[in-house]
Amino acid sequence: MRFVFKTSYAQDLGLFRDGVQRNWYLALLVGVAVLPVLVPAYVGDVSLVFIYGLCGLSLMVLAGYTGLVSLGHAAFLGIGSYAHVYVTQDLGLPWLAGVIAATVIAAAAGVIVGVPALRMTGVYLTIATLAFALIIQEVFARWDAVTGGLKGKAVSKPVIFGVSFAGDNAFYFLCLVVLAAGLWLTANLLRSPTGRAWVAIRDSEIAAQSMGVNLAVYKTMAFAYSAGLMGIAGALFAHKIGFLAQDIFSVLLSIQFLLMVVVGGLGSLHGAIFGAVFVAMLPVMISQARDALPAMLSQPFTLFGKAAGDTVFLALDRFVKQPGLEPGIFGLILVLFILFEPLGIYGRWLKLRVYFSLFPLYKAATFRRQKAYMRSERLR
Amino acid sequence: MGCIYGLVALGFVLIYKATELVNFAQGDLLMLGAFVCYMFVIWYGVGYWAAFALAIAIVALFGAALDASVLRRVIGQPQFAVVMLTIGLGAIFRAFASMTWGSEIYTLPTPFSAKATRVGGVTISHEYVSIIVGTVILCAVLYAFFTYTRVGVAMQAASQNQLAAYYMGIPVKRMFSLIWAISAGVAAIAGVLLAPVSLIDINLGFIGLKAFAAAVLGGFGSIPGSLVGGITIGLIELFAGAYLPHGFKDVAAYVVLLAVLAIRPQGMFGTVGRKKV
């Protein structure tokens, strides 16, 4: 096990624990930078991963670090998307102005939700954000002048300072830069007093309050920051999907975002990214499995004759082509994660790492979670 | 319509009251109830009342099994885990329903269909009467159950402090399974009653979202409150559809929900306390 011996305060203040860690992240950055060359077919999917990564980051700040679980983040994404498209296309302002407008408007919406949310705790907040998202979705559908209503709205390719980002690769790097900037900003914010205050609120509101954390200010700030990030993600998302329709920003998308932070691992920035990779790539994998699985699984049955193999193939084929399958798989994964790995992918990775670094001395009890049998949310 | 919201809200409230969990899959249980009843009536030709009873029994058993197999594991974990779990379960139920029964829209014939009574110049169709009567009976039975029977009181005790209730000799696990069965049964009843009025399809469960508004309006954890809340939401929707511009009908419930949460989070009949550290 490596132990970093600190000899100066600069080491404590650094973003990375030590040189080795920094080099690993640099290697990751290089790896991501050459990815379009290695797998050109998946560039579009990976840029979606980056955008989802931003969304995951945003929800992670709110749900994972401040403990405010929101089921309405698709609404903020939608606000960002529509604001960006309206400002750049209908008003004809430059791209950057669109992104700034998207961020500011989404953050303002976050404050509007955040202020009444101060009086609510736990599940009430989740329900309130859900209601907010449903109202906003209806607004998207009705406000024809800005959103194009039910007809939807086509989105042009991004052009920044005269440079076109129309190509897949160019857009990929645009998303990468924005995500890296967002990660850097968030990581630094979480190390600052603001981030500490958020974590304190998550762990115990009353304890945080007695330590002098102003709940109203910090909760509203968390909402505004989270919604602002979502707004930026929305601007990119609009370009990515190329056509805005109000039914994209549904409750199901919000649930997917929540799935992202839960599957990734609540309370870690790594988790947000892991979750984004998982959620964005899962539909791709499902669609590939859809084509490959029936042939593969029916192979052994051909031993009993061609007819048996064909029957199994047809049955499997019909099964995997069911339209309702995908949300079902999402739900199943969610349930399995909550039951068996509440810490998510990042938690699993952490356990693996601890296992190997402590090799013969690892104890399962290291990560056992304390259970509380009197968790009355009524009395809070 | 308001009564249906009330019934679904009742399901939320029952589970919340007894286990302090919020079941986001309640609407999907309702959908399952409606589908099971439909299956018995149309596919197997069972009579309406028998199918009704079968649907309630099956969905209630299913609810108890769900508790025993899945939800019991998350007891003691943060409430958020349960919310996510039930959302996931709801998605699975919808996928299951669309695979079993297809994504078409069905209608359920009932003994009340296309019959109406005239009361003083107002025509009321029997389907709506059945909903109202069913709701009133169910509500009275449940209220009596929670207030006057030993099991009902034991359930309330288990909800307030699981450990203390366990020490007092209350079989907490069995209580929880029972309450899930009751709640799932209520959802099935709501589903079957709703089926003739609204059509059966896999998205029937989204009515659960509006029922949330009802439950919150009445104050989570209050049985009469959930019914009053449900009826209020139903009326508000009706009036919003009649007097406000197009589009307000669908969001009226949520606007009310937000307003209630912002102004009086404990709802009309709820109680709040402060947490001791």
Interface residues (C-beta under 8 A of the other chain):
Chain A: A63 V69 P116 R119 M120 G122 V123 Y124 T126 I127 A128 L130 A131 F132 L134 I135 E138 A141 R142 S204 I206 A207 V251 I255 L258 L259 V262 F319 Q322 P323 G324 L325 P327 G328 I329 F330 G331 L332 I333 L334 V335 I338 L339 P342 R369 K371 A372 Y373 M374 R375 S376 E377 R378 L379 R380
Chain B: E20 V22 V70 R73 V74 I75 G76 Q77 P78 Q79 F80 A81 V83 M84 L85 I87 G88 L89 G90 A91 I92 R94 A95 F96 A97 S98 M99 S103 Q160 N161 Q162 L163 A164 I202 L209 F212 A213 V216 F220 G221 G247 D250 V251 Y254 V255 L257 L258 L261 A262 P265 T271 V272 G273 R274 K275 K276 V277
